[in-house]
């Protein structure tokens, strides 16, 4: 890879970060489809519900503070949070203020989460589970039992986006009232000039680029332990590994372009994998012996500090690296030892 300096160095680094984001974005979408096709709609909906509820409980209130939204009325704060946090992650999103007690959020096509043709394989029940997991729980997190979410469209059902509004009612809501559907309603037209914006001083370009990368990775960080809890280590490990291998094979060319890499030999793949680790903020070292390579992975930032981490989560990497190796070239073998599921990992490539 050619060494560059100054602004070109930053641009090259950000391109690698975006390539990492694309890989994990594809993995998360693929994981949902794997559950849909291997375990059925009900299991997929439960999985999606748990992933989004976990993220909501971990990220919503800290995110409000980080984005400077905590002082706003509950409906407005919730809607602006979804607008800004998703915008940072590269999601197509719109925000429309109506009153202090009613604010809209809309995700126009193309939908980020159901990437490309994947949208054709997502049942409506799975899409609704995402809303139940996150949007319906914001009022609870804010200590406001009057706040609910009204969904007016769902793109997976053939409508022109996912949209709805946060509404603060005059009374406390029961659990089944926190998310309701009103498909006869239509969101107002989005006016970018009235949308909230991040302060440039506290959100410079490097921070935005890293946040873009982390947005996609965070979904996998959340999904892997949820998968193990829901389906057990053996079944979850199989699904995590299978998804990784499929996605790695499909996306090697796209991801490798961001690293100025391409198809080749085991040596080429070892160099690519080291660069991928670096772009994920993981520390590695590499040794070569007789045409075979060993990469010692010292850290795995993706799963660092996950309290309920299980060794089966490491099958995310096993699958991805096997798939990426297959995309790089035939007969490139990748193996992990010891198979303890925690760093340091030793990866053999030959």
N, C-alpha and C positions, 0 to 999 in steps of 0.2 A: 504494500500500500504506500502511495507516495506521501511523503511528509509535507505538510503545509503549515503556514504560519499566520499569525494575526487573526483577522476576521475569518479567513478561509479555514483556520483550525476550528473555530467555533461552529461554523456552518457544517463542517464535516462531522463534528461531534453530534450536533443536533440532528443531522440526517441519520446517524446511527441510532440515536435515541428514538427517532420516529420509526425506524425499522423494527426496533424492539417492541415498540407500542403496537405496530401492525401485527406482529407475530402473536402477542398475547391477546390482542383483540380478537384475532381469528380463532385462537385457542378457546377463548371463553364462549364465543358463539358456537363453535364446534362442539364444545362440551355439552351445551344445552341440547343440541341436535342429537348427540350420541345418546343422551338419556331418553329423549323422545322416541328414538328409533329402537333402542335396546330394552327399555324398561316401560315405555308407554307414557301417555299424556299425564295421568294422575301423578306418577312419580316425578316427572319433569316439572309439573306445576309446584309440587311440594319442594323440590330442590330449588327452583327459582325463588319461591317465597322465602325460604330460609336464607338464601344468599343475600337477597335484597333487604330483608329485615335485619340481618346481622350488620350489613353495611350501614343501614340507617341508624342503628343503635350506636355504632362506633364512630360514625363520621358526621352526622347531621349537626349536632350542637357544636362540636369543635369547628366544623366548617362555617357555621354562621358567624362565629367569632372571628375566624381567620379572614373571612370575606367582608367583615365590617357590617353585618346585617342584623345583629342581635337587637338593635334598638327599634326595628321596624315593627308595625302591626303584624300579628301572626300569619295571616293569609299572604300578605305582601312579602314577608321574610321568607316563607316557605317557597313561594313561587320564584323570588329572586335567587334564592339558593340554587334551585334546580337550573335556572337559566345560566348563572355564572359558572357553577361547578361543571356543568356539561359543556359549556362553551370552551372552558379550559381544556377539556379532553378531546376537543375536535368534533363534538356532536352538533348536528344541525338542531337548533333550538330557538324558540321565540318566547317572549314574555309580553303580556298585555295587562296593564293595570286598569281596573274598573273602579273599585272603591277600596278603602282601607280594609274592608271585610271581604273583598272578592278580587282575586287576581288570577289570571290565566297563564298556563304554560302549554306550549305546543311543540311537538317534535315532527317537523315536516319530513317528507321523503327526501333523500333516502334515509332509512332508519339505521343508526349506527350499530345498535346491538344485533340487529338481524341482517348482517352484512351480505350484500349481493343477493344471490339466489336463495340464501338461507331463509329469507322471509317466507318462502313458499312452504317451508316445513315446520312452521311454528303455529301450533294450535292457539286459538283464542284464549283458552283456559290458562296457558302458560304466560301469555301477555298480561292477563288479568292478575296472575300471581305476583308479577313484578310490582304492580300498583298496590296490591294488598300488603306486600312486604314493606314498601317504602312510603309511598305517598299517603296511605291511609294511617300511618303511624306518626306523622309529624306533629299533629295536635297533642298526642300523648307525650311525646318528648318535650314539647314546649310547656307542658302542664296546663294545656287549654283543651278541655274535653269538648268544646264547642266547634273545634276546627275539623273539617272533613274535606274530602276531595271528590269532585264530581267529574267523571270521565264522559266526554261527549263523542269521542271517536277512537277507533283502534285501527291502526294500519294493517294489522294481520287479517282483519276482516274485510279488507278491500277498500277502506276509507282512506282519505288523502292525508294520513298522518295520525299520530296519537296526540290527543289534546284533552284538556279539561281545566277546571279551575278550583282553586282553594277557596273555601267558603267558611266564614265564621258565623255560625247560626246563633240564635237567641237562646238555645238550650243545649244541654249536654247530649252527646251522641252515644247511642249504644254501639257495641262493637260492629254489628252488621250495617250501621249507618255511616261509618267513617269512610267507606267507599261506596258510591252509588253511580248509576249510569243513566245518562239522559241524552240519547243519541239524536233527539230532535233539536238540540241546541247547536249553535255554531260559534266558534271563537271569533273575537274581533280581529281585524286586520292588524298585522304586526307593523309597528313603526320603529325602525332601528334608532331613530333620533331620540326616542323616549326610553330606550332600554337602559338598564344599569350598566355601568362600565367599571372595570377594575382600575384603581389608581396606578398610574404608570410608575410612579416612584417606588412603590412597594412591590410591584409585579413587573420587573424588567424582563427583557427577552430570555435570558438564561433560566430564570425561575419558571417562566411560562413553558419553555421547552421541556424542562425536567418534569413539571407537573403534567404535561401532555403524556409523557412516557409513563409516569406513575399511575395515571388514571386507568389505563388499560391493564397494567400489571396488578393493580389493586383488586380487580375482579377475580383474577386467578388466585391471588393470595387468600381471598375470602372463600372462593368456591371449593378449593381442594379440601380443607378440613371439614367443610359442610358435607361434601361428598362422602368422606370417610364416616362421619357420624350417622349419616342417613342410610347408607348402603352397606357399611361394614368395610374393614380394611381390604379384604380379598376382592370383593366385587368392585369397590371404589377404585382400587389400584388397577384393576383391569380396564375400567372405563377411562381413568386418567391417562393410562399408558396408550390405549388404543387411539384416543383423541389426539394425543401428542404426536403419535406416529403419522396419522393421517394428515394433520395440519402441517407438520414439518415437511412431509413429502410435497404437499401442494404449494407451500409458500417459500421453499428455499430460494428459488430464483428471485422472487420479489424482495425478500429480506437481504439476500446477499448483495444485491445492487447497492443498497445503502452503505455497505462496507467496502465498496469497490472490489468485490470478490465475485467468483463465478464457479462453475463446475470444475472438478479436477480430481486430484489424488487425495490419499489420506493426509499427506503433508499439507495440502491446501485446506482441507477441512479442519485440521488441527489449528491452523492459523486463524481461520474464520471463527472457530469456536472460542478461541482465546479472546478475539476481538468482541465477540458477542458477550462473553462474561464481563469484560471491561465496561461495555456499554450498559450493563445491568448493575454496575458498581460492585461486582464480585472480584475478590482477589484470587489470582491463580498463578501457577508456575507450570512450566512445560519441560519435559525431558524427551530426548529421542534416543532410541537404541535399535540398531538394525532395521531401520525403516518403519519401526513402530513408535508410537508417541504415547506419552502418559501425561495427562493434565491433572494437577493437584488443585482442586477447588477448595479454597480455605473458608469461604463464606458463601452463604446463600441468602442474600438480602431479601429476596421475595418472601421468605418464610421466617425471617428473623423476628423474634419477640412475639410469635404467635403462640399464645398460652396453651392452646389445645392441639398444637401440631402433632401429627402422627407420621411415623416413618413412611407410610404408604403414600404420603403427599409427594415424596421424591419421585414417584413414578411419572409425575408431570414432566420432569427433566428427561428421564429415561426415554419416554416416548418421543418427545420433541427432538432430542438429539439423534435418535435412531432414524426418525423421519427426515431430518435435515441432512443426515449423512447419505441416505438413499437418494435424496434430491441432488446432492453434490456429485455423486458418482457411484457406479455399481461396485459392489464388493468392498465398500468401506464399512468396517465393523466397528461398533461402539459398544463398550461395556463399562459398567460401574462396579467398583469394589472399594472398600467392603460395602456390602449391601445393608448397612445399618440404618440408612435413611437420614443421617445427620452429618453435617460437615465435620472433618474434611472428607470430600468425595474424591476418589481416584478414578479418572476416566481413561480407559485404554482405547486407542484409535489405531487401526491397522488394516 
